């Protein structure tokens, strides 16, 4: 099998009724690289929906011209889209192939017959994308061909699309038993006997385990073949040792050419237990997870793998070992990264079923809502879309569970029940009282039980090896209506206080924190209960959309900013989730006011003339705080999960040291910050081990269309080399390359992403460039020396 990306594409924003025709003149259209998100290229506007980030949608067309070449005589040719947001309609050489409403589902078309009618060597692909309903989601989803597109060339005897299922039946340090089930297709006019030869090669050691099978495939038909083998001394995949293998399958028919297929797999077993929580390969693990949406600032939802790698490595450093894909299937590269880095994944199919949720378009919880979105397509498409998610992703060892929905049972949104006079969700404080009380005219929540049972059956028919889960918003009610009965692992969103009683009520159900707040108390619920498999924080990274009101155009719930920089909460979480030495200082004004860390902002400011409260995020040893060399006593804040002290600000530095076995193993310092004197710029590079793992997994971090991607982390420094106290507008000029975007992480900054300048936030910026050989990036900030970065490959 050979797969070829289609380059270049041309794009037109607006509707062109005749653009489906092969002979349509598209020479005036703009050349773009796919994946491509056109929404994020536009200007923010308060006339657009707050829920989807105040960015416009509309209708757009893409056209690609590919030479026929070997395609003309190929036995089987397939056109594969990994995701188009949304309402895609596709033509090849003017023939309408079909469409897909979902913006998340992978889909494909057989081009073989169409190519036989081609009048010339030019294969023309036309794609119409319609994202006119801007209030279709509660978060930003982009617009366009936001994921990769490929043309696959196959022999007449081939593997069916997604035709391989690799399963680990058992595994320990001495031996693993694995099963490979495949579906073979024969497009030829005669039956064939096929030898199926497997090679399982460790990407760590290079060791090879070979095994084979045989099958008869009827003419114009299909046949399944199953191989089971024992692998001695297996190199197992886990979060701490993510060993991967390459499964190569060679099909050798008794007539016609052979065909070779490869797939990256992992040998591992995972289990959820109602008393012991989660385990991998028989070893207990606590899931320390984060939820992730799929956008990344100036890239929208067309995110280069290297950008994800930088973000995921930073989350791993914090102690995260798991990701929940919120609230839809993501791009294939993200799953491959989780395989390579050792991150457990909960894959999620839907945020709503047959009835729409409230979509906030003029600020969060500001009435009236709108009700656009996937619900209108769910009755017709849910089975195909759910099956598409499992088909596309079941080969990933990182995936540990399939989620059939997020907060489908959110109270009164739209389902209701007379069992509760008032139904209150996790963010309903500002809702009118009438929106929280039982209304018999709303859909009855018992309907959800029927749909959940149907979806669970679809999942188990596709993949019986992983559990079915759901993220429940109102388990107080859902546990009474049967909604959770057919769920293998029950996920709780912000309902940690129910764990103990519910574990006693249904002791055979494994429990999981599928969406959780950042507080210390929420984490302690996991620490103190072995039967809770772990928690997934909302969220790992800030994201566009779900905004509270103009000009804020995103959610600041993340531990990383949109620019990929760690927030103070990242350091606090690291002190809880790792055994590594952690030392991080922040301050806030002392005195009256809410004590909660989450209610009062903190900063790294250290100025004179006031009394401050010092918060010490410390782990991995004994914390020691000094000011001007004088020891400062610390008190443990059991609510916040950190050490604290109140002191008068002085000019001398404030120093936090972590001492282990008599040695200082971590240190942080605060001193008065000076005015900006220079702009430092560092090119981020993936650690060698991470880059090697990604390459071994077949993930091209610098492949098309993001070849030559450079990520530059910028920081304002004062004359002493410390963080500067002021902000500056920074302009970027690229020669020998292309500026892809600038991100500061400021969710209230509505500077268009197409702009070549942006203001720093807390003295920092991230600059993204596609660099050719010899490329030079010039960074200019008012009143500072020019910074030059040479970054060509």
C-alpha positions, 0 to 999 in steps of 0.5 A: 500500500502506498499513501501520497499526500495531495499537494498543493491545494487551492482555497477560496473563501465563499461559495462557488456553485460551479467549483465542483466541475473538473474544468473550473478555472481555479488559477486565481484561488489562494494556494494553501497547505492542508491541514488548513483552518480558514477561521483562525486566519480571519479577524475576531469579531464580537458579532460572531459566537462567544462559544466558538471563539468570536471567529467567523465560519462560512462556506469555503472551497478547496481544489487539488490537482494531482497527476494521474501517473500510476493511479490510472492503472492501479487495481484499487485507489482510495481517497482518505480524509482524516477530518473536515470541519464540516458538512464536507461534499467531495467531487473527483473529476466532476463526479460527486463522491458523497459527503460527511456532516461530522467535522471529526470523523475520518471518511474515504471514497473508492476512486478506482472506477472514476479514474478509469474515465479520466480524459487526461493526466489531471486528477481534480479534487473539489471539496465544499466545506460549510461551517455557516452555523457558528453556534454549533458548538460550545468550543472552537472547532475551526473550519476547513480541511483541518486534518490530512488527506491522502491517496492510497494505492492498493493491489487487487488483493488487499487489506480492507480499510481499517482491516487489522485488529491487534490485541494483547490477550495476556502479558507479563515479563516472560511472555505475551500472547497476541492476536491479529485478526485481519479482513482481506479483500479480493477485487479479482475475478478468481478466488485466491489462496493467500499466505499472510506473513507477519513480522513483529519488530521491536522499535526499541531493541530491533528484535523480530518475532515472525508468524504466519497464516493462510486464507482463501479469499473468494473472487470479488469477496472478503475473508477474515484470517486470525493469527495468535502467537506467543512472544517471549520476553516481550517489551511491554508498552506502558506510561513509563516504558512506552515500547512500540512494535511495528507490525508488518503484514505481507500478503502473498497470493497464489496469483498476482503481486504481493502487498505489504502493510505496516502498523505501529502497535504496542503489547500491553494489557490494561484493566479497571477494577472496582476496588483497585482502580486502574492497572497496566500490565498488572501494575497499579497506576493512578491516572493523572490526566488532563482533558484537551481540546484540539486547537492551538492558538494561531493554528486553529485546529490544524495543529502541527505534530511538533506543536503538540509534542512541545505541549505534551512533553510539558504536561508529562513533565508536570506529572500527567500520564493520561489525556481525555480527548474532549469531546470528540475524536482528534487528529491521528497524529495526536494519538500517535504522539500519545503512543510514543510518549506513554500517555493513556488516552480516553477517546470520546465520541460525542458531546450531545446526542439526539437533542442539542445542548445550550450553545452560548453565543453572547457570553457564557450562560447569557440567555437566550442560547442557540441550539445548532450543532451535531444533534440534527445529524445524530439520528442518521449518523451516530452509528457510522461516526462512532464506528469510524472513531473505533476503526481509526483508533483501535490500533493505538496502545495508548487508548484505554477506554471508549467514551460514548458521551460527555455530560449528556445528562447535564441537568435541564440541558435539555433532559429533565426528570421529576425525581429532582425538583431542582437540577443544578450542574457544575456551572449553573450558579448564574442561570435563572431559577426557571432553568433549574427547576423540573419542566415536564415539557422538556425531554424525559431523561429516561430516553438517555438510557435507551441510547446509551445501551445502543451506543455501548452495544456498537462499541462492544461489537467493534472492540470488545477489548476496551471498556465503555465509559461516559462522563456523567454530569448528574450521577445523582439522577443518572444512577437512578434512571438506568443511564449508567447500568450498561457503562463499564467505567463510570466517569464523574464530572465535578462530583467527587463528593459522591465517590464514597457513597456510590462505591457502596451503592454499586460496588462492582462499578469502577469509578473515574474522575472524568472531568475535575477542578484543580483544587487540592481537595479534588485530588485528595479524593483520589489519593484517599480512595484506591477504588477511584482510578484517577482524575482528568483536570479541566483542562490541560491547556487553554483553548479557544471558545467557551468564552465568558464575553468579549474581548475574552475569546477562550477559556483560561482553565488550562495549566498551560497557556495557548502559547504553551507556557506553564502557569503557576498552577502547573508548578503547584500540580507538579508538586502533587503529581511527581516526586521530582524536586519542585520549588516555585514562589508566587505572592499576593497581597496580604490581608482580608479577602478570600483565602482560596488560591483560586479566588485571589490572583497571584503573581511573581511580583516582588516590589517594595512597600507592602506586606505580602503573602508568599505561597510556596509550591514545594515538593520532593524534599523539605522546603526552606524559605529565606528573605535576605538570608533570614529564615522565614517560618512556613505553615501548611495550607491544607486547603490549598496544598502549599506552604505559606508565610506573610512577610514585609517586602524588602529589596533582598531576594526571597529564596525557596530551597528544597533540601533532600538528604542535606543537599539543595535539590531545587531553588527558586528566587524572587527579587525586584524586577527591572525594566526590559533591557533585551528580548531573549529568543530560544528555538525549542527543540524536542529532547532526543529521546522524544524525537527518536520515539516519534520517528520510530513510531512513523510520526514525521514531526517535520513532514509536509505540510509543516516541514521546517517548523520552528518554535521560538520561545521569547522572553523579556529580560531586565539588565540583570537577566531576570524577568522584566516587569513591563510588556512590549509590542514585538514585531516579527520579520522572516526572511527565507521562510514564512511566519505561521503565527504569534501567540502570547496566551492572552485570551483578551488580545484580539489581535488577528493571528495573521498579524506580524506583531503581538504584545507580550504577556508576562514578558513572553511570546511564542513565535511559529515559523516555517523555515527554509535553509538559511532562514532568519527571524528578526524580532523587534521590540520598541526601545530594545536591541533587535534579536536575530534567530537563524533557524533554517534546517 
